[in-house]
């Protein structure tokens, strides 16, 4: 297992070791041991699985307010998508910065997104499945979002047609106007 830092401290790319032979392949997708060795103590409590039928489906950019904030471990089990994390911690030296990479069933990479970061993705293929672990349960009262195309953030999404968005994601506010109770360096 290879865990690599990104330009956003705490956001990590994970490359599982894949064991292949004439029957197919095997890999561990999560182990507490890997995370503890990397200084991350986390207890995942919920697994989520989404399916997007059409290429260009954009989900996000989402987060949950404290005290129901979620850290996530995201992976692709079918197709491919471009995954993005945005630092929304007020006072952070990287506030408003983003990191993105392609996750696919073929490359088997995963993205760990800690609390204090918003998350979104756009599908690069039809019939894409996304699975992720979360360390807090979904809470609709704390569910929030920011605009996928906020010019202050400047995410460079893959060159696709106009994204397919939910009604909710079409009305997400800009980061500067979004309700946000994350403060850099504050532990909860």
N, CA, C and O of each residue as an XYZ file, in Angstrom:
752
protein
N       0.849     -1.182      0.000
C       0.000      0.000      0.000
C       0.885      1.232      0.000
O       1.830      1.342      0.782
N       0.564      2.144     -0.883
C       1.332      3.369     -0.995
C       0.402      4.540     -0.687
O      -0.621      4.704     -1.351
N       0.748      5.364      0.323
C      -0.040      6.535      0.689
C       0.814      7.768      0.419
O       1.913      7.909      0.956
N       0.283      8.670     -0.432
C       1.054      9.843     -0.857
C       0.319     11.132     -0.505
O      -0.897     11.233     -0.668
N       1.073     12.112     -0.022
C       0.531     13.436      0.260
C       0.214     14.144     -1.059
O       0.794     13.837     -2.100
N      -0.701     15.078     -0.991
C      -1.017     15.935     -2.138
C      -0.614     17.361     -1.773
O      -0.021     17.590     -0.719
N      -0.929     18.301     -2.627
C      -0.625     19.702     -2.327
C      -1.502     20.249     -1.208
O      -1.220     21.317     -0.665
N      -2.566     19.525     -0.858
C      -3.425     19.911      0.260
C      -3.104     19.001      1.447
O      -3.461     17.823      1.422
N      -2.444     19.512      2.475
C      -2.075     18.673      3.614
C      -3.287     17.939      4.199
O      -4.318     18.543      4.492
N      -3.136     16.639      4.357
C      -4.203     15.799      4.877
C      -4.957     15.040      3.802
O      -5.470     13.950      4.057
N      -5.032     15.600      2.606
C      -5.656     14.907      1.475
C      -4.600     13.978      0.892
O      -3.501     14.415      0.551
N      -4.937     12.696      0.779
C      -3.934     11.708      0.386
C      -4.431     10.822     -0.757
O      -5.607     10.463     -0.823
N      -3.512     10.485     -1.648
C      -3.770      9.513     -2.705
C      -3.269      8.168     -2.214
O      -2.161      8.058     -1.689
N      -4.089      7.156     -2.388
C      -3.753      5.813     -1.918
C      -3.740      4.870     -3.105
O      -4.705      4.789     -3.865
N      -2.628      4.158     -3.253
C      -2.504      3.149     -4.303
C      -2.373      1.786     -3.655
O      -1.325      1.449     -3.105
N      -3.444      0.996     -3.721
C      -3.370     -0.342     -3.122
C      -2.436     -1.247     -3.915
O      -2.246     -1.069     -5.118
N      -1.864     -2.209     -3.228
C      -1.060     -3.220     -3.893
C      -2.011     -4.276     -4.438
O      -2.841     -4.813     -3.704
N      -1.887     -4.568     -5.720
C      -2.780     -5.514     -6.389
C      -2.009     -6.801     -6.666
O      -0.915     -6.777     -7.228
N      -2.591     -7.904     -6.268
C      -2.003     -9.219     -6.486
C      -2.790     -9.898     -7.604
O      -3.971    -10.206     -7.441
N      -2.128    -10.131     -8.745
C      -2.796    -10.713     -9.906
C      -2.208    -12.070    -10.253
O      -1.018    -12.318    -10.060
N      -3.060    -12.938    -10.768
C      -2.605    -14.205    -11.328
C      -3.615    -14.653    -12.390
O      -4.465    -13.868    -12.811
N      -3.523    -15.897    -12.814
C      -4.369    -16.382    -13.902
C      -5.867    -16.355    -13.560
O      -6.700    -16.420    -14.463
N      -6.216    -16.260    -12.281
C      -7.617    -16.232    -11.861
C      -8.212    -14.836    -11.878
O      -9.428    -14.678    -11.986
N      -7.353    -13.811    -11.772
C      -7.821    -12.433    -11.672
C      -6.924    -11.646    -10.742
O      -5.702    -11.682    -10.888
N      -7.504    -10.935     -9.787
C      -6.701    -10.122     -8.886
C      -7.358    -10.009     -7.516
O      -8.532    -10.333     -7.338
N      -6.557     -9.534     -6.542
C      -6.995     -9.291     -5.176
C      -6.284     -8.045     -4.676
O      -5.125     -7.804     -5.013
N      -6.990     -7.250     -3.864
C      -6.354     -6.101     -3.206
C      -7.116     -5.782     -1.930
O      -8.319     -6.026     -1.838
N      -6.413     -5.239     -0.950
C      -7.053     -4.681      0.232
C      -7.403     -3.241     -0.100
O      -6.554     -2.491     -0.584
N      -8.642     -2.849      0.153
C      -9.047     -1.475     -0.140
C      -8.970     -0.567      1.076
O      -8.966      0.656      0.936
N      -8.909     -1.149      2.266
C      -8.729     -0.373      3.480
C      -8.155     -1.268      4.562
O      -8.507     -2.441      4.682
N      -7.262     -0.683      5.346
C      -6.737     -1.354      6.540
C      -6.400     -0.270      7.553
O      -5.675      0.675      7.241
N      -6.925     -0.407      8.760
C      -6.599      0.520      9.835
C      -5.087      0.655      9.993
O      -4.574      1.739     10.272
N      -4.383     -0.457      9.810
C      -2.938     -0.472      9.979
C      -2.240      0.546      9.074
O      -1.329      1.245      9.516
N      -2.667      0.631      7.804
C      -2.044      1.597      6.885
C      -2.232      3.013      7.401
O      -1.296      3.811      7.437
N      -3.468      3.308      7.800
C      -3.770      4.670      8.228
C      -3.043      5.025      9.522
O      -2.520      6.132      9.652
N      -3.004      4.114     10.465
C      -2.313      4.376     11.730
C      -0.834      4.626     11.473
O      -0.248      5.525     12.077
N      -0.214      3.835     10.576
C       1.202      4.052     10.233
C       1.419      5.426      9.617
O       2.500      6.003      9.734
N       0.376      5.956      8.952
C       0.472      7.267      8.312
C      -0.023      8.384      9.233
O      -0.126      9.534      8.806
N      -0.330      8.058     10.487
C      -0.741      9.064     11.451
C      -2.216      9.416     11.431
O      -2.618     10.440     11.983
N      -3.022      8.584     10.806
C      -4.461      8.856     10.729
C      -5.203      7.825     11.574
O      -5.179      6.630     11.280
N      -5.862      8.303     12.625
C      -6.706      7.427     13.437
C      -8.149      7.746     13.072
O      -8.639      8.839     13.356
N      -8.822      6.799     12.447
C     -10.171      7.065     11.947
C     -11.028      5.819     12.096
O     -10.557      4.695     11.919
N     -12.275      6.038     12.420
C     -13.235      4.944     12.515
C     -14.341      5.195     11.497
O     -15.197      6.057     11.703
N     -14.323      4.456     10.420
C     -15.380      4.593      9.431
C     -16.648      3.916      9.942
O     -16.594      2.826     10.512
N     -17.799      4.578      9.731
C     -19.070      4.062     10.242
C     -20.112      3.834      9.144
O     -21.162      3.242      9.396
N     -19.823      4.299      7.935
C     -20.826      4.202      6.869
C     -20.128      4.012      5.533
O     -19.133      4.676      5.243
N     -20.656      3.098      4.716
C     -20.200      2.926      3.335
C     -21.294      3.424      2.409
O     -22.472      3.138      2.622
N     -20.906      4.170      1.378
C     -21.849      4.702      0.401
C     -21.457      4.220     -0.990
O     -20.283      3.984     -1.271
N     -22.445      4.081     -1.843
C     -22.229      3.568     -3.194
C     -23.168      4.333     -4.116
O     -24.383      4.315     -3.922
N     -22.603      5.011     -5.127
C     -23.450      5.738     -6.078
C     -23.209      5.217     -7.487
O     -22.122      4.745     -7.821
N     -24.241      5.314     -8.293
C     -24.184      4.927     -9.696
C     -24.623      6.118    -10.525
O     -25.649      6.735    -10.240
N     -23.847      6.442    -11.553
C     -24.203      7.509    -12.493
C     -24.258      6.904    -13.883
O     -23.256      6.396    -14.386
N     -25.417      6.958    -14.497
C     -25.640      6.321    -15.792
C     -24.943      7.044    -16.942
O     -24.567      6.421    -17.935
N     -24.772      8.355    -16.806
C     -24.321      9.150    -17.940
C     -23.005      9.866    -17.663
O     -22.818     10.464    -16.603
N     -22.106      9.797    -18.624
C     -20.856     10.553    -18.582
C     -21.185     12.029    -18.409
O     -22.126     12.535    -19.020
N     -20.407     12.723    -17.573
C     -20.634     14.149    -17.357
C     -21.558     14.449    -16.188
O     -21.949     15.600    -15.990
N     -21.914     13.428    -15.410
C     -22.714     13.652    -14.206
C     -21.795     14.218    -13.126
O     -20.775     13.618    -12.788
N     -22.168     15.369    -12.595
C     -21.353     16.023    -11.578
C     -22.117     16.002    -10.259
O     -23.260     16.452    -10.180
N     -21.475     15.479     -9.238
C     -22.056     15.439     -7.891
C     -21.155     16.268     -6.981
O     -19.972     15.971     -6.822
N     -21.728     17.307     -6.390
C     -20.955     18.137     -5.480
C     -21.100     19.603     -5.817
O     -21.814     20.022     -6.728
N     -20.414     20.301     -5.061
C     -19.318     19.950     -4.152
C     -19.908     19.958     -2.731
O     -20.436     20.977     -2.286
N     -19.819     18.829     -2.026
C     -20.551     18.624     -0.781
C     -19.658     18.537      0.459
O     -18.471     18.222      0.378
N     -20.273     18.825      1.601
C     -19.658     18.638      2.907
C     -20.767     18.661      3.952
O     -21.897     19.058      3.667
N     -20.434     18.234      5.155
C     -21.344     18.346      6.284
C     -20.705     19.235      7.336
O     -19.510     19.132      7.613
N     -21.519     20.111      7.920
C     -21.048     20.998      8.979
C     -20.658     20.205     10.218
O     -21.132     19.088     10.427
N     -19.781     20.798     11.047
C     -19.520     20.262     12.374
C     -20.794     20.365     13.190
O     -21.505     21.354     13.006
N     -21.143     19.474     14.045
C     -20.326     18.376     14.543
C     -20.481     17.086     13.741
O     -20.015     16.038     14.188
N     -21.119     17.127     12.576
C     -21.371     15.932     11.770
C     -20.468     15.861     10.544
O     -20.783     15.168      9.577
N     -19.340     16.579     10.583
C     -18.399     16.575      9.463
C     -17.937     15.153      9.162
O     -17.883     14.300     10.048
N     -17.604     14.915      7.893
C     -17.197     13.577      7.465
C     -15.823     13.601      6.812
O     -15.535     14.455      5.973
N     -14.980     12.653      7.208
C     -13.797     12.299      6.426
C     -14.236     11.173      5.506
O     -15.101     10.378      5.874
N     -13.647     11.092      4.299
C     -14.073     10.101      3.319
C     -12.872      9.404      2.686
O     -11.803      9.994      2.531
N     -13.067      8.159      2.331
C     -12.114      7.388      1.542
C     -12.863      6.950      0.292
O     -13.757      6.107      0.360
N     -12.490      7.529     -0.860
C     -13.263      7.421     -2.095
C     -12.534      6.547     -3.107
O     -11.316      6.632     -3.257
N     -13.308      5.694     -3.810
C     -12.718      4.868     -4.868
C     -13.760      4.598     -5.950
O     -14.960      4.776     -5.743
N     -13.271      4.167     -7.099
C     -14.113      3.841     -8.241
C     -14.130      2.325     -8.419
O     -13.080      1.682     -8.428
N     -15.326      1.761     -8.560
C     -15.429      0.320     -8.768
C     -15.927     -0.037    -10.168
O     -15.946     -1.208    -10.546
N     -16.326      0.975    -10.929
C     -16.747      0.761    -12.315
C     -16.640      2.085    -13.054
O     -17.111      3.110    -12.560
N     -16.023      2.074    -14.233
C     -15.896      3.295    -15.014
C     -14.763      4.173    -14.532
O     -13.710      3.686    -14.122
N     -14.994      5.495    -14.588
C     -13.971      6.462    -14.186
C     -14.623      7.794    -13.849
O     -15.660      8.155    -14.405
N     -13.994      8.518    -12.923
C     -14.464      9.864    -12.600
C     -13.287     10.725    -12.174
O     -12.233     10.221    -11.787
N     -13.489     12.039    -12.252
C     -12.502     13.005    -11.794
C     -12.962     13.470    -10.424
O     -14.039     14.051    -10.288
N     -12.138     13.210     -9.397
C     -12.495     13.465     -8.016
C     -11.784     14.723     -7.524
O     -10.618     14.950     -7.846
N     -12.495     15.543     -6.739
C     -11.958     16.830     -6.299
C     -12.199     17.039     -4.808
O     -13.280     16.751     -4.294
N     -11.174     17.545     -4.122
C     -11.282     17.985     -2.728
C     -10.939     19.471     -2.679
O     -10.002     19.918     -3.340
N     -11.707     20.242     -1.885
C     -11.505     21.687     -1.745
C     -11.337     22.007     -0.259
O     -12.159     21.608      0.566
N     -10.274     22.724      0.074
C     -10.028     23.134      1.458
C     -10.995     24.266      1.808
O     -10.947     25.336      1.200
N     -11.873     24.030      2.789
C     -12.841     25.058      3.197
C     -12.624     25.480      4.656
O     -13.526     26.039      5.279
N     -11.438     25.214      5.198
C     -11.128     25.579      6.584
C     -10.710     27.050      6.641
O      -9.664     27.423      6.112
N     -11.522     27.872      7.278
C     -11.217     29.298      7.404
C      -9.878     29.473      8.118
O      -9.628     28.841      9.144
N      -9.023     30.333      7.570
C      -7.707     30.588      8.145
C      -6.621     29.652      7.649
O      -5.450     29.832      7.983
N      -6.992     28.655      6.855
C      -5.996     27.717      6.323
C      -5.143     28.402      5.262
O      -5.657     29.201      4.480
N      -3.830     28.098      5.224
C      -2.986     28.658      4.160
C      -3.405     28.179      2.773
O      -3.028     28.781      1.767
N      -4.191     27.088      2.714
C      -4.657     26.578      1.416
C      -6.176     26.723      1.269
O      -6.787     26.014      0.470
N      -6.789     27.635      2.033
C      -8.235     27.855      1.946
C      -8.637     28.159      0.498
O      -8.055     29.030     -0.149
N      -9.628     27.436      0.007
C     -10.125     27.647     -1.355
C      -9.314     26.935     -2.420
O      -9.704     26.933     -3.588
N      -8.189     26.326     -2.045
C      -7.405     25.560     -3.016
C      -8.052     24.194     -3.209
O      -8.792     23.716     -2.349
N      -7.766     23.582     -4.337
C      -8.371     22.290     -4.655
C      -7.320     21.330     -5.185
O      -6.261     21.728     -5.669
N      -7.650     20.061     -5.075
C      -6.829     18.993     -5.643
C      -7.770     18.035     -6.349
O      -8.842     17.714     -5.835
N      -7.368     17.579     -7.526
C      -8.195     16.627     -8.258
C      -7.354     15.582     -8.954
O      -6.206     15.828     -9.325
N      -7.947     14.401     -9.127
C      -7.304     13.354     -9.901
C      -8.352     12.378    -10.400
O      -9.463     12.304     -9.876
N      -7.970     11.630    -11.429
C      -8.861     10.613    -11.973
C      -8.777      9.358    -11.125
O      -7.694      8.844    -10.844
N      -9.938      8.880    -10.726
C     -10.058      7.584    -10.073
C     -10.819      6.692    -11.039
O     -11.822      7.106    -11.620
N     -10.336      5.464    -11.210
C     -11.001      4.559    -12.147
C     -10.929      3.127    -11.642
O     -10.123      2.786    -10.777
N     -11.791      2.308    -12.206
C     -11.744      0.884    -11.881
C     -10.419      0.292    -12.343
O      -9.946     -0.687    -11.766
N      -9.817      0.871    -13.372
C      -8.547      0.368    -13.896
C      -7.344      0.796    -13.055
O      -6.468     -0.023    -12.779
N      -7.287      2.086    -12.638
C      -6.092      2.518    -11.891
C      -6.181      2.200    -10.403
O      -5.163      2.210     -9.711
N      -7.377      1.920     -9.903
C      -7.627      1.468     -8.525
C      -7.139      2.442     -7.451
O      -7.051      2.069     -6.281
N      -6.823      3.670     -7.827
C      -6.401      4.667     -6.843
C      -7.597      5.066     -5.984
O      -8.751      4.926     -6.388
N      -7.286      5.569     -4.780
C      -8.301      6.069     -3.865
C      -7.878      7.451     -3.387
O      -6.702      7.811     -3.446
N      -8.853      8.217     -2.916
C      -8.551      9.535     -2.377
C      -9.109      9.613     -0.961
O     -10.292      9.357     -0.737
N      -8.241      9.970      0.000
C      -8.681     10.218      1.373
C      -8.880     11.716      1.529
O      -7.982     12.509      1.244
N     -10.071     12.094      1.987
C     -10.432     13.501      2.162
C     -10.807     13.711      3.628
O     -11.825     13.190      4.083
N      -9.995     14.468      4.373
C     -10.304     14.662      5.791
C     -11.433     15.671      6.004
O     -11.888     16.327      5.067
N     -11.870     15.776      7.251
C     -12.857     16.779      7.619
C     -12.291     18.161      7.322
O     -11.082     18.378      7.411
N     -13.164     19.088      6.969
C     -12.718     20.438      6.632
C     -12.480     20.630      5.147
O     -12.025     21.689      4.715
N     -12.788     19.605      4.369
C     -12.650     19.671      2.914
C     -13.984     19.297      2.281
O     -14.665     18.382      2.744
N     -14.347     20.000      1.233
C     -15.545     19.662      0.472
C     -15.146     18.695     -0.635
O     -13.982     18.639     -1.033
N     -16.121     17.936     -1.127
C     -15.839     16.866     -2.086
C     -16.845     16.877     -3.228
O     -18.039     17.102     -3.026
N     -16.338     16.631     -4.427
C     -17.205     16.487     -5.590
C     -16.509     15.686     -6.670
O     -15.294     15.494     -6.639
N     -17.304     15.216     -7.635
C     -16.709     14.484     -8.762
C     -17.585     14.603     -9.987
O     -18.777     14.901     -9.905
N     -16.951     14.359    -11.143
C     -17.663     14.301    -12.413
C     -17.300     12.990    -13.094
O     -16.132     12.600    -13.130
N     -18.303     12.315    -13.632
C     -18.050     11.027    -14.261
C     -17.431     11.223    -15.646
O     -17.815     12.115    -16.402
N     -16.468     10.367    -15.948
C     -15.764     10.417    -17.231
C     -16.258      9.350    -18.197
O     -15.908      9.358    -19.378
N     -17.072      8.432    -17.688
C     -17.633      7.355    -18.513
C     -19.098      7.167    -18.133
O     -19.527      7.560    -17.048
N     -19.845      6.569    -19.031
C     -21.183      6.118    -18.675
C     -21.048      4.995    -17.655
O     -20.003      4.351    -17.558
N     -22.105      4.770    -16.902
C     -22.181      3.630    -15.972
C     -21.018      3.599    -14.981
O     -20.315      2.597    -14.856
N     -20.834      4.708    -14.288
C     -19.754      4.826    -13.298
C     -20.297      4.569    -11.894
O     -21.358      5.064    -11.514
N     -19.533      3.778    -11.134
C     -19.883      3.513     -9.743
C     -18.792      4.051     -8.824
O     -17.602      3.809     -9.029
N     -19.233      4.787     -7.808
C     -18.346      5.381     -6.816
C     -18.708      4.780     -5.457
O     -19.880      4.697     -5.089
N     -17.683      4.368     -4.726
C     -17.901      3.875     -3.371
C     -17.007      4.666     -2.436
O     -15.856      4.965     -2.754
N     -17.559      5.002     -1.271
C     -16.720      5.671     -0.286
C     -17.154      5.363      1.125
O     -18.327      5.128      1.415
N     -16.162      5.372      1.987
C     -16.357      5.201      3.413
C     -16.438      6.588      4.045
O     -15.779      7.520      3.585
N     -17.241      6.724      5.092
C     -17.343      7.979      5.828
C     -17.216      7.682      7.322
O     -17.637      6.628      7.798
N     -16.630      8.629      8.048
C     -16.443      8.412      9.482
C     -17.547      9.044     10.328
O     -17.451      9.070     11.555
N     -18.584      9.548      9.683
C     -19.775     10.066     10.381
C     -20.983      9.756      9.504
O     -20.876      9.672      8.281
N     -22.119      9.590     10.145
C     -23.336      9.279      9.412
C     -23.840     10.500      8.658
O     -23.598     11.636      9.066
N     -24.540     10.260      7.562
C     -25.167     11.345      6.820
C     -26.196     12.026      7.709
O     -26.984     11.363      8.384
N     -26.183     13.357      7.706
C     -27.137     14.135      8.478
C     -27.679     15.248      7.588
O     -26.962     16.205      7.296
N     -28.932     15.140      7.152
C     -29.484     16.143      6.234
C     -29.498     17.552      6.820
O     -29.480     18.527      6.069
N     -29.529     17.677      8.156
C     -29.524     18.997      8.785
C     -28.169     19.686      8.639
O     -28.091     20.914      8.693
N     -27.109     18.912      8.457
C     -25.754     19.463      8.342
C     -25.229     19.438      6.908
O     -24.126     19.918      6.648
N     -25.992     18.894      5.991
C     -25.583     18.749      4.597
C     -25.502     20.117      3.924
O     -26.465     20.883      3.960
N     -24.365     20.427      3.313
C     -24.157     21.703      2.632
C     -23.399     21.466      1.332
O     -22.893     20.373      1.077
N     -23.332     22.514      0.519
C     -22.593     22.423     -0.734
C     -22.092     23.779     -1.171
O     -22.552     24.817     -0.697
N     -21.136     23.749     -2.090
C     -20.651     24.967     -2.741
C     -20.697     24.747     -4.241
O     -20.694     23.613     -4.719
N     -20.740     25.827     -4.961
C     -20.885     25.776     -6.415
C     -19.698     25.078     -7.073
O     -18.540     25.355     -6.760
N     -20.009     24.177     -7.980
C     -18.979     23.415     -8.703
C     -18.117     24.313     -9.578
O     -16.982     23.964     -9.901
N     -18.656     25.478     -9.965
C     -17.911     26.359    -10.879
C     -17.605     27.713    -10.243
O     -17.568     28.727    -10.940
N     -17.384     27.738     -8.931
C     -17.030     28.969     -8.221
C     -15.719     29.502     -8.805
O     -14.689     28.835     -8.713
N     -15.748     30.696     -9.403
C     -14.518     31.224    -10.016
C     -13.400     31.501     -9.015
O     -12.228     31.499     -9.390
N     -13.741     31.739     -7.752
C     -12.708     31.974     -6.735
C     -11.915     30.701     -6.451
O     -10.748     30.770     -6.066
N     -12.541     29.543     -6.638
C     -11.841     28.266     -6.459
C     -11.133     27.894     -7.760
O      -9.962     27.514     -7.741
N     -11.823     28.000     -8.872
C     -11.211     27.784    -10.188
C     -10.876     26.338    -10.514
O      -9.838     26.063    -11.116
N     -11.742     25.412    -10.124
C     -11.491     24.008    -10.450
C     -11.447     23.842    -11.963
O     -12.323     24.333    -12.675
N     -10.432     23.152    -12.445
C     -10.319     22.846    -13.868
C     -10.886     21.438    -14.057
O     -10.181     20.438    -13.920
N     -12.169     21.394    -14.371
C     -12.833     20.112    -14.604
C     -12.428     19.582    -15.973
O     -12.065     20.370    -16.846
N     -12.480     18.274    -16.183
C     -12.178     17.724    -17.506
C     -13.083     18.358    -18.565
O     -14.220     18.734    -18.282
N     -12.568     18.467    -19.760
C     -13.281     19.124    -20.853
C     -14.433     18.238    -21.331
O     -14.273     17.397    -22.216
N     -15.582     18.452    -20.726
C     -16.780     17.705    -21.086
C     -17.874     18.679    -21.489
O     -17.705     19.894    -21.393
N     -18.968     18.146    -21.929
C     -20.129     18.982    -22.205
C     -20.645     19.566    -20.898
O     -20.094     19.283    -19.835
N     -21.678     20.364    -20.963
C     -22.280     20.915    -19.766
C     -22.601     19.779    -18.800
O     -23.247     18.806    -19.188
N     -22.157     19.890    -17.540
C     -22.371     18.785    -16.604
C     -23.852     18.578    -16.283
O     -24.668     19.496    -16.367
N     -24.161     17.347    -15.917
C     -25.496     16.985    -15.475
C     -25.507     17.124    -13.961
O     -24.752     16.446    -13.264
N     -26.366     18.007    -13.451
C     -26.404     18.332    -12.028
C     -27.777     18.048    -11.439
O     -28.786     18.112    -12.140
N     -27.812     17.736    -10.151
C     -29.082     17.649     -9.442
C     -29.636     19.062     -9.264
O     -28.906     20.045     -9.398
N     -30.915     19.154     -8.965
C     -31.523     20.465     -8.703
C     -30.810     21.144     -7.536
O     -30.560     22.349     -7.573
N     -30.481     20.366     -6.496
C     -29.792     20.913     -5.329
C     -28.428     21.478     -5.715
O     -28.081     22.587     -5.309
N     -27.655     20.726     -6.493
C     -26.307     21.178     -6.848
C     -26.316     22.369     -7.803
O     -25.321     23.089     -7.890
N     -27.403     22.588     -8.513
C     -27.513     23.753     -9.393
C     -27.617     25.051     -8.606
O     -27.337     26.125     -9.139
N     -28.018     24.961     -7.339
C     -28.233     26.171     -6.534
C     -27.231     26.332     -5.396
O     -27.404     27.206     -4.546
N     -26.192     25.511     -5.362
C     -25.188     25.654     -4.305
C     -24.550     27.042     -4.372
O     -24.277     27.535     -5.466
N     -24.306     27.684     -3.220
C     -23.709     29.016     -3.210
C     -22.204     28.976     -3.485
O     -21.577     27.916     -3.476
N     -21.652     30.148     -3.727
C     -20.199     30.294     -3.820
C     -19.592     30.041     -2.440
O     -20.271     30.188     -1.424
N     -18.328     29.664     -2.407
C     -17.650     29.394     -1.140
C     -17.742     30.590     -0.202
O     -17.969     30.413      0.995
N     -17.572     31.796     -0.718
C     -17.601     33.002      0.118
C     -18.957     33.214      0.778
O     -19.043     33.903      1.794
N     -20.015     32.635      0.220
C     -21.373     32.820      0.748
C     -21.906     31.582      1.464
O     -22.991     31.626      2.045
N     -21.160     30.479      1.429
C     -21.640     29.209      1.976
C     -21.524     29.177      3.496
O     -20.582     29.720      4.072
N     -22.500     28.528      4.135
C     -22.415     28.303      5.573
C     -21.274     27.327      5.829
O     -21.209     26.261      5.217
N     -20.383     27.696      6.732
C     -19.168     26.920      6.927
C     -18.653     27.167      8.337
O     -18.379     28.313      8.696
N     -18.516     26.120      9.145
C     -18.011     26.303     10.505
C     -16.677     25.584     10.737
O     -16.368     25.180     11.858
N     -15.893     25.429      9.666
C     -14.564     24.827      9.793
C     -13.518     25.919      9.996
O     -13.484     26.914      9.271
N     -12.664     25.708     11.003
C     -11.600     26.665     11.299
C     -10.276     25.895     11.302
O     -10.145     24.867     11.966
N      -9.324     26.396     10.567
C      -8.011     25.765     10.467
C      -7.388     25.595     11.843
O      -7.350     26.534     12.637
N      -6.899     24.386     12.122
C      -6.229     24.100     13.377
C      -7.156     23.732     14.520
O      -6.696     23.288     15.572
N      -8.459     23.911     14.329
C      -9.425     23.578     15.384
C      -9.751     22.095     15.326
O     -10.079     21.573     14.260
N      -9.667     21.422     16.444
C      -9.985     19.996     16.517
C     -11.398     19.828     17.064
O     -11.801     20.513     18.004
N     -12.135     18.911     16.463
C     -13.496     18.591     16.943
C     -13.637     17.116     17.081
O     -14.700     16.631     17.471
